[in-house]
Amino acid sequence: MNIKVVFCDVDDITQKYLENHKFSDQVNCTLLRESLNDLPSDSLEQLSNTEIISTFVYSRLTGNVLEHFQNLKLITTRSTGYNNVDLEYCKTHGIKVTNVLGYGEITVAEYAMGMLLNLTRNIEFSNNKLKNNIVKVDEDMGIDLSGKTVGVIGTGAIGRHFVKLCYAFGCHIIASDPFPNQKLVDDGLCQYVDLDHLFKHSDIISLNCPATKENYHLINRNTIAKMKDGVYIVNTARGELIDTIDLYEAIIAGKIKGAGLDVLDYEDVIIKNDIESIKNNDKNFAIYSVINAKLLQLPNVIVTPHIAFNSSDAVLRILNSNIQSISDFIAGKPINSVI
């Protein structure tokens, strides 16, 4: 038996790891630097016998891509999120999908807190001015986190750690989640409220929830209108949670004081210089890509290229978990399929 496995979106760390952690002789691995959706059809056809795909968030595994893999049995995502995979196609064709659980809760939470401190104390803004020999202390004034109300949307593993970090800074924390964590309440760390209450009363809003059809563009002109003037927003979850155009307009108008964004809607052009995507997609792709570029120019906006997960400790946990899922599937053991 020769099982064909394709790893896409492979970086240097992943390649080195895979070279040092060999599968059994029955597994034939192909490592691709590219995202699968960036490959031409003839290249996909050459991989048509693939049975297992290991992907990162940059590959958009739509039905149009997956239909090239008639023998596909398993997709493993090297991430917690899996909204880049067409689950309906996978259900219809009997393809299992697994994600990585528990690899980077504190990693992403710490990154979100770092973004928040950077925003509220103008750290990057002040540093950039000083590098250009500009010192205007009155422009660098920030706010204390202590005593501020932080609204946390999503209190799963990452959200729970973020709540604890905010609590340590003396914040009052309100949270919204369809599945409240009673221990957070019992420990006095936060109280659960509905989203309207959270939008109206938060000085800071952090997004820590997965992207679903139900919460697509959760942050939009209507929900922004409910927020306090001068609110800060941090998003280390998924770009699809925020309507970038509405966010940009609210920042320009001063409604939103600042934003820390590790993810963006239609982020491929910024992250991967994916100009072809503009040519091959609808006009919204081009519009949002332009707005993303304009966000990068604002002094009170921090944008990073989807790296909140990216500590050396977390990456190794991701790879260990991913390899274990593949090995368990091959051995016929239970896996954490999300469908």
PEHU-V510601 format. One line per field, one symbol per residue. ss: DSSP state (a for helix, b for strand, c for the rest). phi: phi as a letter, one per 40 degrees, with the letter a starting at -180 (. if undefined). burial: + if it has 24 or more other C-alpha atoms within 12 Angstrom, else -. A space follows every 50 residues. Layout:
ss=???
phi=???
burial=???
This chain:
ss=ccbbbbbccccaaaaaaaaaccccccbbbbbccccaaaccaaaaaacccc cbbbbcccccbcaaaacccccccbbbbcccccccbcaaaaaacccbbbcc ccccaaaaaaaaaaaaaaaaccaaaaaaaaacccccaaaaccccccccbb bbbcccaaaaaaaaaaaacccbbbbbcccccaaaaaccccbbccaaaaaa accbbbbcccccccccccbcaaaaaaccccbbbbbcccaaabcaaaaaaa aaaccbbbbbbccccccaaaaaccaaaaaaccaaaaaaaaaaaaaacccc bbbccccccccaaaaaaaaaaaaaaaaaaaacccccbcc
phi=.bccbbbbfcbcccccccccbcccccbbbbbbccccccccdcccccbccd bbbbbbccccccdcccccbcbcbabbccaccbccbcccccdcbgccbbbb bgcadccccccccccccdccbfccdccccccbgbbbcccccbbccdgccb cbchbcdcdcccdccccccgccbbbbacbdcccccccgcabcbccdcccc bccbbbcbbccbccbdfdcadccccccccgcbbbbbbacccbcccccdcc cccgcbcaabbcbbcfcdcccbfccccccbbccddccccccdccdccccb bbbbcfbdccbccccccdcdcccccccccccgccbcccb
burial=--++++++++---+---+----------++++++++++-----+--++++ +++++++++++---+++++--++++++++++++++++--+----++++++ ++++++++++++++++++++++++++-------------+-+--+--+++ +++++++++++++++++---+++++++--++--+----+++++-++++++ +++++++++++---+-++++--++--++-+++++++++++++++++++++ +---+++++++++++++++++-----+-------++-++++++-++--++ ++++++++++---++++++++++++++-++----++++-
